[in-house]
Each structure stands twice: as C-alpha cells, then as structure tokens.
Amino acid sequence: MLDPGGNRRSTASSGRRSSGFRGAWCCSFAAAPQSPDCRHSARNPYKQPAVATVAAPKVPSCTNSLHSSPSPSSKLGLGIIDPRRILSPGRVSPIDSYVPLVQLPEKASSFVSTEEHEVPYPSLPGGDLPSSAAKVDSGACDREKGLDLRFKVTGRDGRSLMMEMDSEVLCANSSYFAGMVLRSRRKVSDALKDCWEIEVDGVEDLDVFRDTIEMMYDRNEMKWLMKAGVSRAIDVLEVSTSVMFDRGTRSCLKYLEAVPWSEHEEEKLKSLFSRCTFDASVTEEVLARLHSVGSSGSEELAVQLIRSVTNGINGNARKELQALVNGLFSKSSVYSKELAGLNKDSLYGICGTCVNSLMELFKEASSSLRAEPVLLTKDQRPLVERVSKQVENLNWLLDILIDKQMAVDFVYLWAAQDELVRLHERTSSMIRYELSRISASVFMAMGRGNIQCRADVRHSVLRKWFRPLLLDFGWIQRCPKGLDMRMLEEGLGQVILTLPLKQQHTLFVEWFQFFGSQGSECPNLSKAFQVWWRRSFVRGAGTHS
C-alpha cells in the first residue's frame, strides 16, 4: 500500500502469535552488519540477526523482514538507502556509527526474523507527514511492546552486540542487571525518554553472554540446556554466576548433575569450581561427582584392588585386571597424580600371604606323593592351577615393586624360603618348576640392574635357588609363560658375575657339570663362564707375573 507521499509502506501481518513471556528482545552484532543484498531463507536461531539500514532524512523509517525487503536498486529509487551507504558483508559503514536494529519476534527465545508490520504514523494537523524531530524510531524502542531497554555488550576481541529487551524481565532475573538499569534511569534527564541504555565491556565470549540472556526469556530452561549441551551449559553457568542469574545457575547445575561428562568437560567443570564460589546447597550433588567425600585414601584403595586381583579365581579376568591396575599405577599414567600411591608394608603383606599359600600347596603336593592323608579344602581346582595362580601373583607383585623401586626386600623374602626349597626337592617336576619361574624373574631383574642389593643377599638367593633353576630349566623351556629364555640366560650369567670371584667359581663349576649332562635342558651360560675364566686366570696371571 502507498503512504500519502507516494512511498511504499509494509502491510501488517495478520495472526501474530502472542508469547507467554511479555517483552520481546532483539540483538545485533554491530561489528559486521549484513548487506542489503544478502537474503537468508533459513531460520536458524543462533545466526546473527539482520541489521536494518537508516532511512533518508524526513522519510518515515520502515522495519521490514529480510524475506520481503525490496531490492537494493528499488531502495535507492525510493530514497530508503543513501547511495553513499551500501554495505557489503563484513564491512562497517564509514558514514553512520550507529545501526538501528531489526525487531525480533515477541517470543523471547526466538531469533527468527519477524513478519512485516506497519509502522504507526502520528496524526498531525493538516495531514502533513511527520517531521524527523517528531518521528518515533520503531526499530529502536517501543514502550507499548515492552522494549524499553537498549543493552550494548562489547567483547575483548572488539566485537559488539546490541540488544533491545524488556527491562522488567531482565531485572527480575538478575540483581546485577537490575542495579545497572536503576542507575541508568537515575541518569536520564528527560523524564519523557522511554528507552534506557546500559553497557557491559570486556566480555570474554559474546555468544555465551547472549545465550545466557536468551535463557532468561525462556520458559523451559532444561529443554534449552539439552539443546545446548554440556560444554555450553558450563559456559552459561559461569556467566550466570557472574551476573547473579540465580535461576540460570540452579538450572545449569541441575542439568550438569544429571548428564554424563567427558574427561574434557569434567576438567572444565573442575576449573570453573576452582575459580567461582557457589552456594553449597545447590552444588552438593555436582561436587559429589567431582570429589570423593569421606572415602578411604588412595593407598588403602590401591591395596584393596591388588588384594582383590590376587584373590581372583578366573584366570582371564585376573590378567585383564592386572593390566588395568598396572596402567593406573604406572609412573607415566595420565591417572597417576603422584608417585606415592602404594604402601610398601601393605604390598609385602600381600606377598607374604601368597608365599604362605604356596607353602601350603607344596605341602599338599608332597603329601600326595607319599600317599599321606590330605585335608580337603574348599577350592577343588587342580593343584597345578592353584600353584600357578600364586606364582603369577608373586611375579606381578614383583613387577609392581620394581616399578616403585621397592623390590630389594623381595630378594630378602625369596632368599629366606628354606622350607620351600626342601619341599621343591620332594615335589613333582610338573609342579615344582613354577617356583623356578619366580627365581628366574628375580635373577633377570638383578642381572639388568633393576634391583640393587648387597653381595651377601645376592649370594644367598643364588645359593638357595640356582640349583632348582638348573633342574627345572627344561620345564620352563617347554612352558615359558611369557619368559624370554635368552634374557633369562643372559640375566642369570650377569648376576653371577656380580659376586666375588670365589663364589663365581663355585656356581660356574656347578653349572658346567649340569650342562655336560643335561645339554639343552640346562641354561647356556658359556659367555658368562668365559668372562669369569678370563678374569680369574688370564688377567690374574698377567697381573701377578
């Protein structure tokens, strides 16, 4: 339809839907206004809203929808756009510093461009058109629709955001903004001015700030947060706390407590709680997921986990749990916050329990060979399987002790097992070779230098378990269970070479006799033997001569 001046005026859309919340609001990123040539057909609530251009002097402004706005050429012909002021995407006009805003729908949570609506012109005597002084800027403030506040937000990156909203809704949700609005009203000198202005500078993230304001005008906060996701909910929680938006803070905490988090989101939430202070009554449930309250310490829990693994019956499950625990307590593990997480006395207590179990099992095995009566036990699994389980437990515990540099006492413990050495001689080879697997692990660790103990301790453990290892080497070759035979031979030879030459002499002569009779059923210590011979006779003779 045409106005009295012959210019085109937009028609009002019929059937405008009313919103449950009074007061619509609109926003614009003033740093990058949209071009009049650009039309957006998609209705995306998170895209930047369109920016209206300024009308020519003494011509009534008209707020249009992007979908029904005339073409740039027709706007120039109608005098709506100054020919010097044609905006391009991403460029700010050099003429006007302020860009009026397109009003958004009355529904507060919507960012969709609204329909065309007629701009009311006041009636003047004589039917003349209104002058620019008497004209009401319908795109800026409209008290009848509740848009009585202009809110400008500037980010640290230089971007700015201009919003118009109902100050009553904003003040009812945030006491921080309520104080700003009150101070703004006191500064207004003109009592007839119907639009107040507030401004916030140095905002970290404009998008998060805008989302927080949007949630104030949304009836269903939980539905809004479900669409936003956990990461954005944490960001909105931080802004809500800073602007004293209590309803938003409670909604974010309620949502975060009920949904799962990723590791990144958990760390982000921990960082927020370390920087901000919340009311304990509303954060209790979230904090219960972040921090353990009243539970046992890490040392006690670690011992419980290790004891549970050693008491396990299922072999495959026990191996998986061993790998899991090794990863948790490893020095390079991302879950290990500190190296001191295991108690040495508790670990050796578990080792002692496993050694005592081995003692009972070997007594049972030696009694069965002599046809002596054996007391029935609750565990009716084969004896070989039960012995193998305890040996695997001890080897696993030895690896943990080596990793924590606490394995020296294990050598003392193994060197003191005189009773087990005697039971080894009276037990079947199919069972007794399991004990030599423990001895092999100890010798390999000492040969590589992972365990450093005194010479008398090294000699004691070799004197007790060197001969049983020579006897069981054939069985270990057939059932290595993860042992590397070459590493075993090299480690055994190296640990013998750490002893005094006189003690080396005894052990190497014993090996020489076994190797001559057993052949491949005996470890090959030829290289270590040659080193001992050269040190004892060749170099020694040259030195004394």
C-alpha positions in Angstrom: 0.0 0.0 0.0 1.2 3.6 -0.6 1.5 6.3 2.0 0.4 10.0 1.4 3.9 10.8 0.0 3.6 8.0 -2.6 6.1 5.8 -0.9 5.5 2.1 -0.3 4.6 1.0 3.2 4.7 -2.5 4.5 1.5 -4.3 5.4 0.9 -5.7 8.9 0.9 -9.4 9.2 -2.3 -10.9 10.5 -2.5 -13.5 13.1 0.6 -12.5 15.1 1.0 -15.0 17.8 1.3 -13.7 21.4 4.0 -15.0 23.7 3.6 -16.3 27.3 6.5 -14.0 28.3 5.9 -10.3 27.9 8.6 -8.4 26.2 10.4 -9.4 23.1 14.1 -8.6 22.5 16.3 -8.3 19.6 20.0 -8.3 19.1 22.6 -7.5 16.5 26.4 -7.9 16.1 27.2 -4.3 15.3 30.7 -5.1 14.2 29.7 -6.9 11.0 26.2 -5.7 9.7 24.5 -7.7 7.0 24.4 -6.5 3.4 21.0 -5.4 2.0 21.8 -7.7 -0.9 22.1 -10.8 1.3 18.9 -12.7 2.0 18.7 -15.6 4.5 15.9 -18.0 3.9 17.0 -20.5 6.7 15.6 -19.7 10.1 18.5 -20.6 12.4 18.1 -19.2 16.0 21.9 -18.9 16.5 22.7 -16.9 13.4 23.3 -13.2 13.7 20.1 -11.3 13.1 19.7 -8.9 10.2 20.7 -5.3 10.6 18.3 -2.6 9.2 19.7 0.4 7.4 18.9 4.1 8.2 16.2 5.8 6.3 16.8 9.0 4.4 16.0 12.3 6.2 12.4 13.3 6.6 11.1 10.0 5.3 9.4 7.6 7.7 11.5 4.5 8.6 10.1 1.1 7.9 11.2 -2.1 9.7 11.0 -4.9 7.2 11.5 -8.6 7.2 14.5 -9.9 5.3 12.2 -12.1 3.3 10.0 -9.3 2.0 12.5 -6.4 1.8 12.8 -4.6 -1.6 15.8 -5.0 -3.8 18.8 -2.6 -3.3 18.0 -0.8 -6.6 14.4 -0.2 -5.6 15.5 1.0 -2.1 17.8 3.5 -3.8 15.0 4.7 -6.0 12.6 5.1 -3.1 15.2 7.1 -1.1 15.4 4.5 1.7 19.1 3.9 1.4 21.7 6.7 1.0 23.5 6.0 -2.3 26.8 6.5 -0.5 25.9 3.9 2.2 25.8 0.5 0.5 27.0 -2.1 3.0 29.0 -5.2 2.0 29.3 -8.3 4.1 31.9 -8.0 6.8 32.3 -4.2 6.3 31.1 -1.4 8.6 29.7 1.8 7.0 32.1 4.8 7.2 29.2 7.2 7.4 26.9 6.1 10.2 28.3 4.9 13.5 25.0 3.6 14.8 23.0 0.9 13.0 19.3 0.5 14.1 18.1 -3.0 14.8 15.5 -5.2 13.3 12.9 -6.1 15.9 12.7 -9.8 16.6 9.6 -11.8 17.3 7.8 -11.2 20.6 8.7 -14.8 21.6 11.7 -14.1 23.7 13.6 -17.3 22.9 13.3 -16.9 19.1 15.9 -15.4 16.8 13.8 -15.9 13.6 13.2 -12.8 11.5 9.7 -11.5 12.2 7.0 -10.7 9.6 6.4 -7.3 8.1 4.4 -4.9 10.3 3.0 -1.5 9.7 4.8 1.5 11.2 2.3 3.8 13.0 2.5 7.4 11.9 1.2 10.0 14.4 -1.7 12.3 13.1 -0.6 15.9 12.6 -2.8 18.9 11.8 -3.4 19.4 8.1 -2.5 15.8 7.3 1.2 16.6 6.7 3.8 13.9 7.1 5.6 13.8 10.4 9.0 15.6 10.5 12.2 13.9 11.6 12.0 15.5 15.0 8.5 14.1 15.7 9.2 10.7 14.2 9.3 7.7 16.5 12.1 5.2 15.8 10.1 1.9 15.8 13.2 -0.2 15.2 14.9 1.1 18.5 12.4 1.5 21.3 8.7 0.6 21.6 7.3 1.0 25.0 3.9 -0.4 24.0 5.7 -3.7 23.2 7.9 -3.6 26.4 11.2 -2.9 24.6 12.3 -0.2 26.9 16.0 -1.1 27.3 18.9 -1.0 24.9 21.8 -3.3 26.1 25.2 -3.0 24.4 27.8 -5.6 25.1 31.5 -5.3 23.9 33.8 -8.3 23.8 37.6 -8.4 24.4 38.1 -9.1 20.8 36.5 -5.8 19.7 33.2 -7.3 18.6 30.0 -5.7 19.9 26.4 -6.8 20.4 23.4 -4.6 20.7 20.2 -6.0 22.2 16.8 -4.5 23.0 14.6 -6.1 25.6 12.1 -5.7 28.3 13.9 -4.3 31.3 11.3 -5.8 33.7 12.2 -9.4 32.7 15.9 -8.7 32.8 15.8 -7.1 36.3 13.6 -9.9 37.6 16.2 -12.5 36.7 19.4 -10.7 37.5 20.0 -8.4 40.5 23.3 -7.3 38.9 21.5 -6.0 35.8 18.7 -4.6 38.0 21.3 -2.3 39.6 22.6 -1.2 36.3 19.2 -0.4 35.0 18.3 1.6 38.1 21.5 3.6 37.8 20.7 4.2 34.1 17.2 5.5 34.9 18.6 7.9 37.5 21.0 9.4 34.9 18.2 10.1 32.4 17.4 13.9 32.4 14.5 13.8 30.1 11.5 12.3 32.0 9.7 11.6 28.7 12.5 9.4 27.4 11.1 5.9 27.1 14.3 3.9 26.4 17.2 3.4 28.8 20.7 2.2 27.9 23.2 0.0 29.7 26.6 -1.2 28.6 29.0 -4.0 29.6 32.6 -4.1 28.4 35.3 -6.7 28.3 33.1 -9.8 27.8 35.1 -13.0 27.2 32.6 -14.7 24.9 29.8 -12.7 23.3 28.0 -15.9 22.1 27.8 -17.3 25.6 26.7 -14.0 27.1 23.9 -13.7 24.5 22.8 -17.3 25.3 22.7 -16.5 29.0 20.4 -13.5 28.3 18.3 -15.7 25.9 17.8 -18.2 28.7 16.3 -15.5 30.9 13.5 -15.1 28.5 12.9 -18.9 28.0 10.3 -20.7 30.0 11.8 -24.2 29.8 15.5 -23.9 30.8 16.1 -27.6 30.9 15.0 -28.0 27.3 17.2 -25.1 26.3 20.2 -26.7 28.1 19.6 -30.1 26.5 19.9 -28.5 23.0 22.9 -26.5 24.1 24.9 -29.5 25.5 27.2 -29.9 28.5 30.1 -27.7 27.4 27.9 -24.7 26.6 26.0 -25.3 29.9 29.2 -25.0 31.8 29.9 -21.7 30.0 26.4 -20.4 30.7 26.8 -21.4 34.3 29.9 -19.2 34.6 28.2 -16.2 33.1 25.0 -16.8 35.2 27.1 -16.8 38.3 28.9 -13.6 37.4 25.6 -11.7 36.6 23.7 -13.1 39.6 21.3 -15.0 37.4 20.2 -17.4 40.2 17.5 -19.3 38.2 20.0 -20.0 35.4 22.7 -21.1 37.9 20.3 -23.6 39.5 19.1 -24.9 36.2 22.7 -25.4 34.8 23.7 -27.2 38.0 20.6 -29.4 37.9 21.3 -30.3 34.3 25.0 -31.0 34.8 24.4 -33.3 37.7 22.0 -35.5 35.7 24.1 -35.9 32.5 27.4 -37.7 31.8 30.6 -35.7 31.2 33.6 -36.4 29.0 37.0 -36.0 30.6 37.5 -32.6 28.9 34.1 -31.4 30.3 35.0 -32.7 33.7 38.3 -30.8 33.8 36.5 -27.7 32.5 33.9 -28.0 35.3 36.6 -28.5 38.0 38.4 -25.4 36.7 35.2 -23.4 37.0 34.6 -24.6 40.6 38.1 -23.6 41.5 37.6 -20.1 40.2 34.0 -19.4 41.2 32.1 -19.7 44.5 28.7 -21.3 44.6 26.1 -21.9 47.2 26.9 -25.2 48.9 23.2 -26.2 48.9 22.9 -26.2 45.1 26.4 -27.6 44.3 26.4 -30.5 46.7 25.3 -33.1 44.2 27.7 -31.9 41.5 30.6 -31.8 43.9 29.9 -35.3 45.0 30.6 -36.4 41.4 33.8 -34.4 41.3 35.4 -35.1 44.7 35.1 -38.1 46.9 34.0 -37.2 50.4 34.7 -39.4 53.4 36.1 -42.3 51.3 39.4 -44.2 52.0 42.7 -42.8 50.8 44.4 -43.8 47.6 46.9 -46.0 49.4 44.3 -48.1 51.1 42.2 -48.3 47.9 45.3 -49.5 45.9 45.9 -52.3 48.4 42.3 -53.4 48.2 42.5 -53.5 44.4 45.7 -55.5 44.4 44.4 -57.9 47.0 41.2 -58.4 45.0 43.2 -59.3 42.0 45.4 -61.8 43.8 42.3 -63.5 45.3 40.6 -63.8 41.9 39.7 -67.2 40.5 39.1 -66.5 36.8 42.4 -66.5 35.1 41.5 -64.4 32.1 39.7 -61.8 34.2 42.7 -61.7 36.6 45.1 -60.9 33.7 42.8 -58.1 32.5 42.6 -56.6 36.0 46.4 -56.8 36.4 46.8 -54.8 33.2 44.2 -52.3 34.4 45.9 -51.8 37.7 49.4 -51.6 36.1 48.0 -48.7 33.9 46.5 -46.9 36.8 49.7 -47.0 39.0 52.2 -46.6 36.3 54.5 -43.5 36.5 53.6 -42.5 33.0 49.8 -42.9 33.5 47.5 -39.9 33.0 45.6 -41.0 36.0 48.6 -41.0 38.4 48.6 -37.7 40.2 51.5 -38.6 42.5 54.1 -41.4 42.7 53.3 -42.1 46.3 50.2 -44.2 45.9 51.2 -47.6 47.3 52.1 -48.6 50.8 55.3 -50.8 51.0 54.3 -52.7 54.1 50.8 -53.5 52.7 52.3 -54.7 49.4 54.8 -57.0 51.2 51.9 -58.2 53.4 50.2 -59.4 50.3 53.5 -61.0 49.1 53.7 -62.9 52.4 50.2 -64.2 52.0 51.0 -65.5 48.6 54.2 -67.2 49.8 52.3 -68.9 52.7 49.7 -70.1 50.2 52.5 -71.6 48.1 53.9 -73.3 51.2 50.6 -75.0 51.9 50.1 -76.0 48.3 53.6 -77.6 48.1 52.9 -79.4 51.4 49.8 -80.8 49.9 51.7 -81.8 46.8 54.5 -83.5 48.7 51.9 -85.4 50.9 50.1 -86.7 47.9 53.3 -88.2 46.6 53.9 -90.1 49.9 50.2 -91.2 50.0 49.6 -89.3 53.2 46.0 -88.2 54.0 45.3 -84.6 52.9 42.7 -82.4 54.4 40.0 -81.4 51.9 39.9 -77.7 51.0 37.1 -75.5 49.7 39.0 -74.9 46.5 38.7 -78.1 44.5 40.5 -76.8 41.4 43.6 -78.8 40.2 46.7 -78.3 42.3 48.8 -77.2 39.4 46.3 -74.4 38.6 46.3 -73.2 42.2 50.1 -73.2 42.3 50.3 -71.3 39.0 47.9 -68.7 40.3 50.1 -67.9 43.3 53.2 -67.8 41.2 51.6 -65.4 38.8 50.6 -63.2 41.7 54.1 -63.1 43.1 55.6 -62.3 39.7 53.1 -59.5 39.2 53.7 -58.1 42.7 57.5 -58.2 41.9 56.9 -56.1 38.8 55.0 -53.5 40.8 57.7 -53.4 43.4 60.4 -52.9 40.8 58.4 -50.1 39.2 58.1 -48.4 42.6 61.8 -49.1 43.4 60.8 -51.1 46.5 61.9 -54.6 45.3 65.1 -55.1 47.4 63.1 -56.7 50.3 61.6 -59.1 47.9 65.1 -60.6 47.3 65.4 -61.0 51.1 62.0 -62.6 51.3 62.8 -65.1 48.5 66.2 -65.9 49.8 64.7 -66.8 53.2 62.4 -69.6 51.9 64.4 -72.6 53.2 61.2 -74.7 53.7 60.1 -74.1 50.1 63.5 -75.2 48.8 63.2 -78.5 50.8 59.6 -79.0 49.5 60.8 -78.4 46.0 63.1 -81.4 46.1 60.1 -83.7 47.2 57.6 -82.4 44.6 56.8 -83.5 41.1 58.7 -81.6 38.3 55.3 -80.7 36.8 54.5 -78.6 39.9 57.9 -77.5 41.3 59.1 -75.7 38.1 56.6 -73.0 39.0 58.9 -71.9 41.9 61.8 -71.6 39.4 59.7 -69.1 37.4 59.8 -66.8 40.4 63.6 -67.3 40.8 64.0 -66.6 37.1 62.2 -63.2 37.5 64.4 -62.3 40.4 67.6 -63.2 38.6 66.7 -61.3 35.5 65.8 -58.2 37.4 69.1 -58.3 39.3 71.1 -59.1 36.1 69.6 -56.0 34.4 70.3 -53.8 37.4 66.7 -53.2 38.3 67.2 -54.5 41.8 70.4 -53.4 43.7 71.1 -55.3 46.8 74.1 -56.3 48.8 76.5 -59.0 47.7 75.7 -61.4 50.6 72.0 -61.2 49.7 72.7 -61.9 46.0 74.9 -64.9 47.0 72.2 -66.2 49.4 69.4 -66.1 46.9 71.7 -67.8 44.2 72.9 -70.4 46.6 69.3 -71.3 47.5 67.6 -71.2 44.1 70.4 -71.6 41.5 70.4 -75.5 41.6 66.5 -75.8 41.5 66.5 -73.5 38.4 69.1 -75.8 36.7 66.8 -78.7 37.4 63.6 -77.1 36.1 65.0 -75.2 33.1 63.7 -77.9 30.7 60.2 -77.5 32.0 60.5 -73.7 31.8 61.6 -74.0 28.2 58.5 -76.1 27.4 56.1 -73.9 29.4 57.8 -70.4 29.4 54.5 -68.5 30.2 56.0 -65.2 28.9 59.6 -65.7 30.0 62.3 -65.0 27.4 64.8 -67.8 27.6 67.7 -65.7 26.1 67.1 -62.9 28.5 66.9 -65.4 31.4 70.3 -66.9 30.4 71.9 -63.5 30.0 70.5 -62.2 33.3 71.5 -65.3 35.2 75.0 -65.1 33.9 75.3 -61.3 34.7 74.1 -61.7 38.3 76.6 -64.5 38.9 79.3 -62.2 37.6 78.4 -59.6 40.2 79.6 -61.9 43.0 83.2 -62.3 44.3 85.3 -64.5 42.1 85.5 -67.3 44.6 81.7 -67.5 44.8 81.5 -67.3 41.0 83.9 -70.3 40.8 81.5 -72.5 42.8 78.4 -71.6 40.8 80.1 -71.8 37.4 81.6 -75.2 38.1 78.2 -76.5 39.2 76.7 -75.2 36.0 79.5 -76.8 33.9 78.7 -80.2 35.4 74.9 -79.8 34.8 75.4 -78.6 31.3 77.6 -81.5 30.4 74.9 -84.0 31.5 71.7 -82.1 30.5 72.7 -80.2 27.4 69.8 -78.1 26.1 67.8 -78.8 29.2 70.3 -76.5 31.1 70.7 -72.8 30.6 73.6 -71.8 28.3 76.0 -69.6 30.4 79.0 -70.0 28.1 79.5 -66.3 27.6 79.4 -65.5 31.3 81.7 -68.6 32.0 84.3 -67.2 29.6 84.2 -63.8 31.3 84.8 -65.4 34.7 87.6 -67.6 33.3 89.4 -64.6 31.8 89.0 -62.5 34.9 90.1 -65.4 37.2 93.1 -66.8 35.3 94.2 -64.9 32.2 94.2 -61.4 33.6 95.0 -62.6 37.1 98.1 -64.5 35.9 99.3 -61.4 33.9 98.9 -59.2 36.9 100.8 -61.4 39.3 103.6 -62.2 36.9 
